[in-house]
Amino acid sequence: MNIGEAAKASGVSAKMIRYYEETGLIPKATRTESGYRDYTPSDVHMLRFIRRARDLGFAVTEINELLGLWRDTSRRSADVKKIAKAHISELRQRIDELEEMAGTLQVLIDGCSGDDRPDCPILANLQSPADTKAMRHGAPAKGKLDRHTAHGAQQSACCHAPSTSKPRAKRKPAK
């Protein structure tokens, strides 16, 4: 089958198939007399293996190791398990980091009035490094936003950036 058919059957794009061949992740396909790549059902099976491993977040280097173990009928399952355990540890670390980022961002969003005023605790936080753990728990980082500590991180205004807006006119009282 040609590269388009192999791509459709495996769920791996033709571009990625070429990349995997160039990098040596998969062997180069045989060629027809007219020069087109020719893939076997075994090649497609290997591409599906790669696709599934990519779907699980394995890096190309890890997939290469897994392919080597998959091809080795005398492999030890402990070797495969070791790679999978290391990968899940990395995934859990990334999840923790993403949850921490989301928590910090949520505190900043909750503290933003979202009105027509230029004050913005989100921008204030982005302009200077902050202790994300402290921000996630609603407290401003040490030395950051301390002019607003009495009001908490939720009331923080963007006082650290130079003002680029025109002075505001006083609002008329509501009738």
C-alpha positions in Angstrom: 0.0 0.0 0.0 1.2 3.5 -0.7 1.9 6.2 2.0 -1.5 7.7 1.9 -3.2 4.3 2.4 -0.7 3.5 5.2 -1.4 6.9 6.8 -5.2 6.3 6.7 -4.9 2.7 8.0 -2.6 3.7 10.9 -3.9 7.1 11.9 -0.4 8.5 11.4 0.0 11.4 8.9 2.1 10.8 5.8 4.3 13.7 6.9 5.0 11.9 10.3 5.6 8.6 8.5 8.3 10.3 6.4 9.7 11.9 9.6 9.8 8.5 11.4 11.7 7.0 8.5 14.2 9.9 8.3 14.9 9.7 12.0 15.2 5.9 11.9 12.3 5.2 14.2 10.9 3.0 11.5 12.8 1.3 8.7 12.6 2.9 5.3 9.8 1.5 3.3 10.5 -0.6 0.2 10.0 1.3 -3.1 8.0 0.3 -6.1 9.6 0.4 -9.5 8.2 3.8 -10.0 9.8 5.0 -6.7 6.7 5.1 -4.5 6.9 3.9 -0.9 5.3 0.5 -0.4 4.1 -0.4 3.1 3.1 -3.8 4.4 0.5 -4.7 6.9 3.4 -5.2 9.4 4.5 -1.6 8.7 1.0 -0.4 9.4 0.9 -2.4 12.6 4.1 -0.7 13.8 2.7 2.7 12.9 -0.4 2.0 15.0 1.9 1.0 17.8 3.7 4.3 17.5 0.4 6.2 17.2 -0.9 4.6 20.4 2.4 5.4 22.3 2.2 9.0 21.1 -1.4 9.2 22.2 -0.2 8.2 25.7 2.4 11.0 25.6 5.5 9.0 25.1 8.4 10.9 23.6 10.0 9.6 20.4 13.1 8.4 22.3 10.8 6.4 24.6 8.9 5.0 21.7 12.1 3.9 20.1 13.0 2.0 23.3 9.5 0.5 23.4 9.7 -0.6 19.8 13.0 -2.2 20.5 11.5 -4.1 23.4 8.4 -5.0 21.3 10.6 -6.5 18.6 12.7 -8.4 21.1 10.8 -11.6 21.9 13.3 -12.3 24.8 12.5 -9.0 26.5 11.8 -8.7 30.1 8.5 -7.1 31.0 10.3 -5.4 33.8 12.1 -3.2 31.3 8.9 -2.2 29.7 7.3 -1.5 33.1 10.3 0.7 34.0 9.8 2.9 31.0 6.1 3.2 31.6 6.6 4.0 35.3 9.1 6.7 34.5 6.6 8.2 32.0 3.7 8.2 34.4 5.9 9.9 36.9 6.7 12.6 34.4 3.0 12.9 33.5 2.0 13.3 37.2 4.7 16.0 37.6 3.4 17.9 34.6 -0.2 17.6 35.9 0.9 19.0 39.3 2.6 21.9 37.5 -0.5 22.6 35.4 -2.8 22.4 38.4 -0.6 24.9 40.2 -0.6 27.3 37.2 -4.4 27.0 37.0 -4.8 27.7 40.7 -2.6 30.8 40.5 -4.4 32.0 37.4 -7.8 31.4 39.1 -6.8 33.5 42.1 -5.7 36.3 39.7 -8.9 36.0 37.7 -11.0 36.1 40.9 -9.2 39.3 41.9 -9.7 41.1 38.6 -12.8 43.3 38.5 -13.0 43.0 34.7 -14.4 46.5 34.3 -13.4 49.6 32.4 -10.6 50.5 34.9 -7.0 49.9 33.9 -6.1 48.3 37.3 -5.3 44.7 36.6 -3.9 42.2 39.1 -3.2 39.7 36.3 -0.9 42.1 34.5 0.7 43.1 37.8 1.5 39.5 38.6 2.8 38.8 35.1 5.3 41.7 35.2 7.2 40.4 38.2 7.9 36.9 39.4 5.7 35.8 42.2 5.5 32.9 44.5 2.8 30.9 42.7 2.1 28.7 45.7 1.3 31.7 47.9 -0.8 33.2 45.1 -2.8 30.0 44.7 -3.8 30.2 48.3 -4.9 33.8 48.0 -2.0 35.5 49.6 0.3 37.8 47.7 3.9 36.7 47.4 6.4 38.1 49.8 7.5 41.5 48.5 5.0 41.3 45.7 1.8 43.3 45.8 2.6 44.2 49.4 1.1 47.7 49.0 -2.3 45.9 48.8 -1.8 43.3 51.5 -4.6 44.7 53.6 -7.0 44.1 50.8 -5.6 40.7 49.8 -4.5 39.5 46.4 -8.1 39.7 45.1 -8.1 43.5 45.5 -4.6 44.0 44.0 -4.3 46.8 41.4 -1.7 47.1 38.8 0.4 49.8 40.5 3.8 48.6 39.4 3.4 49.4 35.7 3.7 52.9 34.3 0.3 54.3 33.5 -0.5 54.7 29.8 -4.0 55.7 30.3 -5.4 59.2 30.5 -6.5 60.4 33.9 -10.0 59.2 34.6 -12.9 61.6 35.1 -14.8 61.3 38.3 -17.9 59.1 37.9 -21.3 60.7 38.4 -23.3 59.2 41.2 -26.0 56.8 40.1 -29.5 58.3 40.2 
